[in-house]
Amino acid sequence: MNKPARVRMTGPLAPYAQGFREELVRRGYAPLSADNVVRVMAHLSRWLTSENLSPDELTVECAGAFLEARRAAGYTSWLSMHGLSPLLGYLRAHGVAPEPTPATTVFTPLEELLSDYRTYLVDERGLAKDTVRRREHVARLFLTERCRVPGGDLHLGELTAADVGAFVVAECPVRSVSEAKTMVIGLRVLLRFLHVDGRGPEALGSAVPAVSGWRGGSLPRALPAIQVRLLMASCDRRRVVGRRDFAILALLARLGLRAGEVASLELGDIDWRAGEVMVRGKGRREERLPLPVDVGEAIAGYLCRRPSSTDRHVFLRAIAPHCGVTRAAVTNAVRNACRRAGLAPIGAHRLRHTTATEMLRAGATLAEIGQVLRHRSLSTTAIYAKVDRSALRGLALPWPGGGA
Protein backbone atom coordinates (compact mmCIF):
# COMPACT_ATOMS: atom_id res chain seq x y z
CA MET A 1 0.00 0.00 0.00
CA ASN A 2 1.35 3.42 -0.91
CA LYS A 3 1.95 5.92 1.85
CA PRO A 4 1.31 9.64 1.32
CA ALA A 5 5.05 10.33 1.62
CA ARG A 6 5.60 8.16 -1.47
CA VAL A 7 3.69 10.70 -3.60
CA ARG A 8 6.30 13.32 -4.48
CA MET A 9 4.77 16.75 -4.03
CA THR A 10 6.37 20.05 -4.97
CA GLY A 11 5.00 23.47 -5.76
CA PRO A 12 2.42 25.71 -4.10
CA LEU A 13 -0.05 22.90 -3.25
CA ALA A 14 2.45 20.81 -1.30
CA PRO A 15 1.39 22.15 2.16
CA TYR A 16 -2.15 20.91 1.58
CA ALA A 17 -1.39 17.38 0.33
CA GLN A 18 -1.50 15.56 3.64
CA GLY A 19 -4.77 17.18 4.75
CA PHE A 20 -6.36 16.51 1.37
CA ARG A 21 -5.46 12.82 1.50
CA GLU A 22 -6.87 12.50 5.01
CA GLU A 23 -10.08 14.15 3.83
CA LEU A 24 -10.35 11.63 0.97
CA VAL A 25 -9.98 8.72 3.39
CA ARG A 26 -12.66 10.20 5.65
CA ARG A 27 -15.00 10.42 2.66
CA GLY A 28 -14.58 6.70 1.98
CA TYR A 29 -11.86 6.58 -0.69
CA ALA A 30 -9.71 3.47 -0.63
CA PRO A 31 -6.01 4.19 0.15
CA LEU A 32 -4.95 3.45 -3.43
CA SER A 33 -7.69 5.66 -4.88
CA ALA A 34 -6.74 8.45 -2.47
CA ASP A 35 -3.10 8.19 -3.60
CA ASN A 36 -4.16 8.44 -7.24
CA VAL A 37 -6.09 11.64 -6.57
CA VAL A 38 -3.12 13.06 -4.65
CA ARG A 39 -0.92 12.31 -7.67
CA VAL A 40 -3.25 14.45 -9.78
CA MET A 41 -2.83 17.15 -7.14
CA ALA A 42 0.97 16.81 -7.46
CA HIS A 43 0.71 17.21 -11.24
CA LEU A 44 -1.47 20.28 -10.84
CA SER A 45 0.98 21.77 -8.34
CA ARG A 46 3.91 21.29 -10.75
CA TRP A 47 1.86 22.75 -13.61
CA LEU A 48 1.04 25.87 -11.57
CA THR A 49 4.77 26.35 -10.96
CA SER A 50 5.57 25.97 -14.66
CA GLU A 51 2.89 28.52 -15.58
CA ASN A 52 3.97 30.97 -12.83
CA LEU A 53 0.51 30.76 -11.31
CA SER A 54 -0.47 30.87 -7.64
CA PRO A 55 -3.29 28.80 -6.08
CA ASP A 56 -5.51 31.88 -5.79
CA GLU A 57 -5.52 32.00 -9.60
CA LEU A 58 -6.91 28.45 -9.84
CA THR A 59 -10.22 29.40 -11.44
CA VAL A 60 -12.47 27.10 -13.47
CA GLU A 61 -10.82 28.38 -16.65
CA CYS A 62 -7.38 27.73 -15.17
CA ALA A 63 -8.40 24.18 -14.20
CA GLY A 64 -9.63 23.64 -17.76
CA ALA A 65 -6.25 24.73 -19.12
CA PHE A 66 -4.56 22.24 -16.77
CA LEU A 67 -6.75 19.42 -18.08
CA GLU A 68 -5.82 20.35 -21.66
CA ALA A 69 -2.14 20.25 -20.71
CA ARG A 70 -2.68 16.88 -19.03
CA ARG A 71 -4.26 15.46 -22.19
CA ALA A 72 -1.43 16.86 -24.32
CA ALA A 73 1.10 15.19 -22.02
CA GLY A 74 -0.43 11.78 -22.80
CA TYR A 75 -2.38 11.12 -19.62
CA THR A 76 -5.43 8.88 -20.11
CA SER A 77 -7.20 9.29 -16.75
CA TRP A 78 -8.46 12.14 -14.55
CA LEU A 79 -9.13 14.31 -17.58
CA SER A 80 -12.51 15.82 -16.65
CA MET A 81 -13.65 18.64 -14.42
CA HIS A 82 -15.72 16.09 -12.52
CA GLY A 83 -12.55 14.22 -11.61
CA LEU A 84 -10.99 17.44 -10.32
CA SER A 85 -14.03 18.41 -8.25
CA PRO A 86 -12.89 16.77 -4.95
CA LEU A 87 -9.55 18.60 -5.13
CA LEU A 88 -11.03 21.94 -6.17
CA GLY A 89 -13.70 21.65 -3.50
CA TYR A 90 -11.09 21.01 -0.81
CA LEU A 91 -8.92 23.93 -1.93
CA ARG A 92 -11.91 26.28 -2.07
CA ALA A 93 -13.13 25.19 1.36
CA HIS A 94 -9.73 26.10 2.82
CA GLY A 95 -9.56 29.46 1.05
CA VAL A 96 -6.72 28.38 -1.24
CA ALA A 97 -8.54 28.50 -4.58
CA PRO A 98 -11.20 31.09 -5.50
CA GLU A 99 -14.88 30.21 -5.56
CA PRO A 100 -16.28 29.80 -9.08
CA THR A 101 -17.90 32.88 -10.51
CA PRO A 102 -21.65 32.34 -10.85
CA ALA A 103 -22.79 32.18 -14.42
CA THR A 104 -24.41 35.39 -15.52
CA THR A 105 -28.06 34.75 -16.24
CA VAL A 106 -29.61 36.80 -19.01
CA PHE A 107 -33.04 37.66 -17.64
CA THR A 108 -35.27 37.68 -20.65
CA PRO A 109 -38.97 38.31 -20.04
CA LEU A 110 -39.47 34.53 -20.03
CA GLU A 111 -36.76 33.83 -17.44
CA GLU A 112 -37.90 36.71 -15.28
CA LEU A 113 -41.46 35.39 -15.27
CA LEU A 114 -40.33 31.83 -14.53
CA SER A 115 -38.22 33.10 -11.64
CA ASP A 116 -41.24 34.87 -10.13
CA TYR A 117 -43.34 31.77 -10.74
CA ARG A 118 -40.84 29.55 -8.89
CA THR A 119 -40.91 31.94 -5.94
CA TYR A 120 -44.69 31.81 -5.93
CA LEU A 121 -44.78 28.00 -6.00
CA VAL A 122 -42.28 27.69 -3.15
CA ASP A 123 -43.26 30.59 -0.90
CA GLU A 124 -46.99 30.92 -1.52
CA ARG A 125 -47.99 27.35 -2.38
CA GLY A 126 -45.34 25.54 -0.31
CA LEU A 127 -44.80 22.89 -2.98
CA ALA A 128 -42.05 20.28 -2.86
CA LYS A 129 -39.01 20.57 -5.10
CA ASP A 130 -40.09 17.86 -7.55
CA THR A 131 -43.56 19.38 -7.89
CA VAL A 132 -42.06 22.82 -8.53
CA ARG A 133 -39.85 21.30 -11.20
CA ARG A 134 -42.84 19.73 -12.97
CA ARG A 135 -44.89 22.92 -12.74
CA GLU A 136 -42.02 24.96 -14.14
CA HIS A 137 -41.55 22.54 -17.04
CA VAL A 138 -45.19 22.98 -18.09
CA ALA A 139 -44.90 26.75 -17.72
CA ARG A 140 -41.75 26.91 -19.84
CA LEU A 141 -43.35 24.73 -22.50
CA PHE A 142 -46.46 26.92 -22.69
CA LEU A 143 -44.75 30.31 -22.42
CA THR A 144 -42.03 29.53 -24.96
CA GLU A 145 -44.72 29.40 -27.63
CA ARG A 146 -45.69 32.96 -26.67
CA CYS A 147 -42.23 34.27 -27.63
CA ARG A 148 -42.53 35.24 -31.26
CA VAL A 149 -38.92 36.42 -31.12
CA PRO A 150 -36.43 34.54 -28.89
CA GLY A 151 -35.85 36.65 -25.78
CA GLY A 152 -38.67 38.98 -26.72
CA ASP A 153 -41.98 39.88 -25.14
CA LEU A 154 -44.38 37.11 -24.16
CA HIS A 155 -47.50 38.95 -25.40
CA LEU A 156 -49.47 37.79 -22.36
CA GLY A 157 -51.97 40.60 -22.84
CA GLU A 158 -53.10 38.93 -26.06
CA LEU A 159 -53.59 35.50 -24.46
CA THR A 160 -57.04 34.00 -25.13
CA ALA A 161 -58.97 30.87 -24.24
CA ALA A 162 -58.44 29.66 -27.81
CA ASP A 163 -54.66 29.80 -27.30
CA VAL A 164 -54.97 27.73 -24.14
CA GLY A 165 -57.18 25.14 -25.79
CA ALA A 166 -54.93 24.87 -28.84
CA PHE A 167 -51.90 24.21 -26.62
CA VAL A 168 -53.66 21.42 -24.72
CA VAL A 169 -54.99 19.82 -27.90
CA ALA A 170 -51.49 19.83 -29.41
CA GLU A 171 -49.73 18.40 -26.36
CA CYS A 172 -52.15 15.77 -25.04
CA PRO A 173 -51.97 13.26 -27.95
CA VAL A 174 -48.23 12.70 -27.38
CA ARG A 175 -48.66 11.97 -23.65
CA SER A 176 -50.14 9.26 -21.49
CA VAL A 177 -53.35 10.00 -19.60
CA SER A 178 -51.51 10.59 -16.32
CA GLU A 179 -48.93 12.85 -17.99
CA ALA A 180 -51.66 14.81 -19.75
CA LYS A 181 -53.52 15.31 -16.46
CA THR A 182 -50.33 16.55 -14.80
CA MET A 183 -49.83 18.98 -17.67
CA VAL A 184 -53.31 20.50 -17.53
CA ILE A 185 -53.11 20.85 -13.74
CA GLY A 186 -49.81 22.69 -14.11
CA LEU A 187 -51.29 24.89 -16.82
CA ARG A 188 -54.24 25.86 -14.61
CA VAL A 189 -51.87 26.77 -11.77
CA LEU A 190 -49.81 28.94 -14.14
CA LEU A 191 -52.84 30.76 -15.55
CA ARG A 192 -54.15 31.50 -12.04
CA PHE A 193 -50.75 32.90 -11.12
CA LEU A 194 -50.70 35.14 -14.19
CA HIS A 195 -54.14 36.48 -13.33
CA VAL A 196 -53.38 37.08 -9.63
CA ASP A 197 -50.04 38.68 -10.52
CA GLY A 198 -51.73 41.02 -12.96
CA ARG A 199 -49.89 39.71 -16.02
CA GLY A 200 -52.76 37.88 -17.68
CA PRO A 201 -55.78 39.60 -19.24
CA GLU A 202 -58.35 37.44 -17.43
CA ALA A 203 -58.76 34.28 -15.36
CA LEU A 204 -58.24 31.62 -18.00
CA GLY A 205 -57.86 28.62 -15.67
CA SER A 206 -61.40 27.51 -16.45
CA ALA A 207 -60.55 27.54 -20.17
CA VAL A 208 -58.16 24.58 -19.80
CA PRO A 209 -59.93 21.48 -21.21
CA ALA A 210 -60.22 18.47 -18.95
CA VAL A 211 -58.44 15.24 -19.84
CA SER A 212 -60.77 12.28 -20.16
CA GLY A 213 -59.74 9.10 -18.48
CA TRP A 214 -61.31 7.27 -15.57
CA ARG A 215 -59.02 7.16 -12.55
CA GLY A 216 -59.99 3.58 -11.74
CA GLY A 217 -59.91 2.33 -15.29
CA SER A 218 -56.95 -0.03 -14.84
CA LEU A 219 -55.86 -2.67 -12.36
CA PRO A 220 -52.85 -2.10 -10.09
CA ARG A 221 -49.96 -4.11 -11.52
CA ALA A 222 -48.44 -6.22 -8.77
CA LEU A 223 -45.63 -8.74 -9.04
CA PRO A 224 -46.29 -12.40 -8.26
CA ALA A 225 -44.74 -13.54 -5.00
CA ILE A 226 -42.31 -15.84 -6.85
CA GLN A 227 -40.91 -12.90 -8.81
CA VAL A 228 -40.43 -10.86 -5.64
CA ARG A 229 -38.45 -13.77 -4.18
CA LEU A 230 -36.35 -13.92 -7.34
CA LEU A 231 -35.56 -10.21 -7.03
CA MET A 232 -34.50 -10.61 -3.41
CA ALA A 233 -32.45 -13.72 -4.13
CA SER A 234 -30.58 -11.97 -6.94
CA CYS A 235 -28.78 -9.72 -4.41
CA ASP A 236 -25.34 -11.08 -3.54
CA ARG A 237 -25.26 -10.45 0.22
CA ARG A 238 -21.61 -11.41 0.40
CA ARG A 239 -20.97 -7.92 -0.98
CA VAL A 240 -21.84 -4.60 0.63
CA VAL A 241 -23.80 -3.38 -2.40
CA GLY A 242 -25.76 -6.65 -2.40
CA ARG A 243 -26.74 -6.16 1.24
CA ARG A 244 -27.73 -2.59 0.51
CA ASP A 245 -29.93 -3.51 -2.44
CA PHE A 246 -31.49 -6.41 -0.50
CA ALA A 247 -32.50 -4.01 2.29
CA ILE A 248 -33.84 -1.50 -0.25
CA LEU A 249 -35.98 -4.19 -1.91
CA ALA A 250 -37.24 -5.33 1.50
CA LEU A 251 -38.45 -1.82 2.34
CA LEU A 252 -40.11 -1.42 -1.04
CA ALA A 253 -41.80 -4.83 -1.11
CA ARG A 254 -42.73 -5.26 2.57
CA LEU A 255 -43.60 -1.72 3.65
CA GLY A 256 -44.60 -0.25 0.29
CA LEU A 257 -42.29 2.75 0.61
CA ARG A 258 -41.78 5.06 -2.34
CA ALA A 259 -38.31 5.34 -3.90
CA GLY A 260 -37.82 8.86 -2.54
CA GLU A 261 -38.84 7.75 0.95
CA VAL A 262 -36.22 5.00 0.93
CA ALA A 263 -33.55 7.41 -0.28
CA SER A 264 -34.36 9.97 2.44
CA LEU A 265 -34.33 7.42 5.28
CA GLU A 266 -31.80 8.41 7.97
CA LEU A 267 -30.14 6.45 10.78
CA GLY A 268 -32.11 8.29 13.45
CA ASP A 269 -35.41 7.38 11.76
CA ILE A 270 -35.19 3.76 12.93
CA ASP A 271 -36.27 3.05 16.50
CA TRP A 272 -34.80 -0.40 17.07
CA ARG A 273 -36.24 -0.79 20.58
CA ALA A 274 -39.79 0.10 19.57
CA GLY A 275 -39.53 -1.69 16.23
CA GLU A 276 -40.65 1.36 14.25
CA VAL A 277 -39.40 3.43 11.34
CA MET A 278 -40.22 7.05 10.66
CA VAL A 279 -41.04 7.76 7.01
CA ARG A 280 -40.88 11.17 5.36
CA GLY A 281 -43.66 10.96 2.79
CA LYS A 282 -45.38 13.16 0.27
CA GLY A 283 -46.47 16.60 1.36
CA ARG A 284 -43.60 16.74 3.89
CA ARG A 285 -45.52 14.43 6.21
CA GLU A 286 -43.70 12.30 8.77
CA GLU A 287 -45.36 9.08 9.89
CA ARG A 288 -44.25 6.02 11.86
CA LEU A 289 -44.66 2.47 10.60
CA PRO A 290 -43.98 -0.84 12.34
CA LEU A 291 -40.67 -2.37 11.25
CA PRO A 292 -41.13 -6.08 10.37
CA VAL A 293 -38.46 -8.40 11.73
CA ASP A 294 -37.23 -9.52 8.31
CA VAL A 295 -36.92 -5.92 7.10
CA GLY A 296 -35.08 -4.92 10.27
CA GLU A 297 -32.69 -7.84 9.83
CA ALA A 298 -32.04 -6.82 6.21
CA ILE A 299 -31.23 -3.23 7.24
CA ALA A 300 -29.07 -4.38 10.17
CA GLY A 301 -27.18 -6.73 7.85
CA TYR A 302 -26.30 -3.79 5.64
CA LEU A 303 -25.44 -1.45 8.50
CA CYS A 304 -22.87 -3.96 9.80
CA ARG A 305 -20.95 -3.52 6.54
CA ARG A 306 -22.02 0.04 5.69
CA PRO A 307 -19.09 2.26 4.59
CA SER A 308 -17.78 4.64 7.20
CA SER A 309 -19.24 8.08 6.55
CA THR A 310 -20.44 11.18 8.35
CA ASP A 311 -23.54 11.13 6.12
CA ARG A 312 -26.60 10.20 8.20
CA HIS A 313 -28.58 8.57 5.39
CA VAL A 314 -29.09 4.84 5.85
CA PHE A 315 -28.22 3.91 2.28
CA LEU A 316 -25.00 5.24 0.78
CA ARG A 317 -23.35 5.21 -2.62
CA ALA A 318 -21.15 2.18 -3.16
CA ILE A 319 -18.38 4.31 -4.69
CA ALA A 320 -16.66 7.15 -2.85
CA PRO A 321 -17.54 9.74 -1.85
CA HIS A 322 -19.99 7.81 0.33
CA CYS A 323 -23.07 10.04 0.44
CA GLY A 324 -26.75 9.21 0.47
CA VAL A 325 -28.31 7.51 -2.54
CA THR A 326 -30.82 9.33 -4.72
CA ARG A 327 -34.34 8.32 -5.68
CA ALA A 328 -33.01 7.35 -9.11
CA ALA A 329 -30.44 5.07 -7.46
CA VAL A 330 -33.25 3.25 -5.61
CA THR A 331 -35.08 2.73 -8.90
CA ASN A 332 -31.85 1.51 -10.52
CA ALA A 333 -31.41 -1.01 -7.69
CA VAL A 334 -34.80 -2.49 -8.61
CA ARG A 335 -34.00 -2.57 -12.32
CA ASN A 336 -30.60 -4.15 -11.72
CA ALA A 337 -32.27 -6.84 -9.62
CA CYS A 338 -34.72 -7.47 -12.49
CA ARG A 339 -31.81 -7.87 -14.89
CA ARG A 340 -30.02 -10.33 -12.60
CA ALA A 341 -33.23 -12.31 -12.04
CA GLY A 342 -34.04 -12.43 -15.76
CA LEU A 343 -37.26 -10.42 -15.38
CA ALA A 344 -38.62 -7.54 -17.40
CA PRO A 345 -37.52 -4.20 -15.90
CA ILE A 346 -39.99 -2.52 -13.56
CA GLY A 347 -40.06 0.64 -11.48
CA ALA A 348 -39.90 0.81 -7.71
CA HIS A 349 -43.60 1.74 -7.53
CA ARG A 350 -44.60 -1.71 -8.78
CA LEU A 351 -43.38 -3.12 -5.47
CA ARG A 352 -45.66 -0.66 -3.65
CA HIS A 353 -48.61 -2.13 -5.56
CA THR A 354 -47.32 -5.57 -4.64
CA THR A 355 -47.36 -4.70 -0.93
CA ALA A 356 -51.01 -3.60 -1.09
CA THR A 357 -52.07 -6.62 -3.13
CA GLU A 358 -50.40 -9.10 -0.77
CA MET A 359 -52.00 -7.39 2.24
CA LEU A 360 -55.43 -7.65 0.61
CA ARG A 361 -54.95 -11.33 -0.12
CA ALA A 362 -53.90 -11.88 3.49
CA GLY A 363 -57.22 -10.46 4.70
CA ALA A 364 -56.33 -6.83 5.44
CA THR A 365 -59.06 -4.24 4.99
CA LEU A 366 -58.75 -1.30 2.62
CA ALA A 367 -58.51 1.04 5.61
CA GLU A 368 -55.55 -0.94 6.96
CA ILE A 369 -53.85 -0.91 3.56
CA GLY A 370 -54.39 2.84 3.34
CA GLN A 371 -52.72 3.30 6.73
CA VAL A 372 -49.63 1.36 5.67
CA LEU A 373 -49.39 3.13 2.31
CA ARG A 374 -50.18 6.46 4.04
CA HIS A 375 -52.92 7.48 1.63
CA ARG A 376 -54.74 10.68 2.48
CA SER A 377 -58.01 9.48 1.01
CA LEU A 378 -59.63 6.05 1.08
CA SER A 379 -60.58 6.58 -2.56
CA THR A 380 -56.89 6.26 -3.43
CA THR A 381 -56.76 2.86 -1.73
CA ALA A 382 -60.05 1.75 -3.28
CA ILE A 383 -58.32 0.77 -6.55
CA TYR A 384 -57.02 -2.34 -4.79
CA ALA A 385 -60.56 -3.60 -4.25
CA LYS A 386 -60.51 -4.68 -7.89
CA VAL A 387 -57.54 -6.97 -7.32
CA ASP A 388 -59.57 -9.59 -5.42
CA ARG A 389 -61.24 -11.05 -8.51
CA SER A 390 -62.70 -14.09 -6.73
CA ALA A 391 -64.65 -11.81 -4.38
CA LEU A 392 -65.77 -9.64 -7.28
CA ARG A 393 -67.29 -12.62 -9.14
CA GLY A 394 -70.06 -12.74 -6.56
CA LEU A 395 -71.03 -9.17 -7.46
CA ALA A 396 -71.28 -9.81 -11.19
CA LEU A 397 -74.82 -9.74 -12.57
CA PRO A 398 -75.92 -12.61 -14.83
CA TRP A 399 -75.73 -11.88 -18.54
CA PRO A 400 -79.16 -11.04 -20.04
CA GLY A 401 -80.69 -14.12 -21.67
CA GLY A 402 -78.50 -16.56 -19.74
CA GLY A 403 -75.66 -16.45 -22.28
CA ALA A 404 -72.10 -17.14 -21.26
Secondary structure, DSSP 8 states (H G I E B T S, - for coil): ---GGGS---STTGGGHHHHHHHHHHTT--HHHHHHHHHHHHHHHHHHHHTT--GGG--HHHHHHHHHHHHHTT--SS-SHHHHHHHHHHHHHTTSS-----------HHHHHHHHHHHIIIIIS---HHHHHHHHHHHHHHHHTT-SSTTS---GGG--HHHHHHHHHHHGGGS-HHHHHHHHHHHHHHHHHHHHTT-SSS--GGGS------TTSS------HHHHHHHHHTS-TTSHHHHHHHHHHHHHHHH---HHHHHT-BGGGEETTTTEEEEE-GGG-EEEEE--HHHHHHHHHHHTT----S--BSSB-SSSS--B--HHHHHHHHHHHHHHHT-----THHHHHHHHHHHHHTT--HHHHHHHHT-SSHHHHGGGGGG-HHHHHTT----GGG--
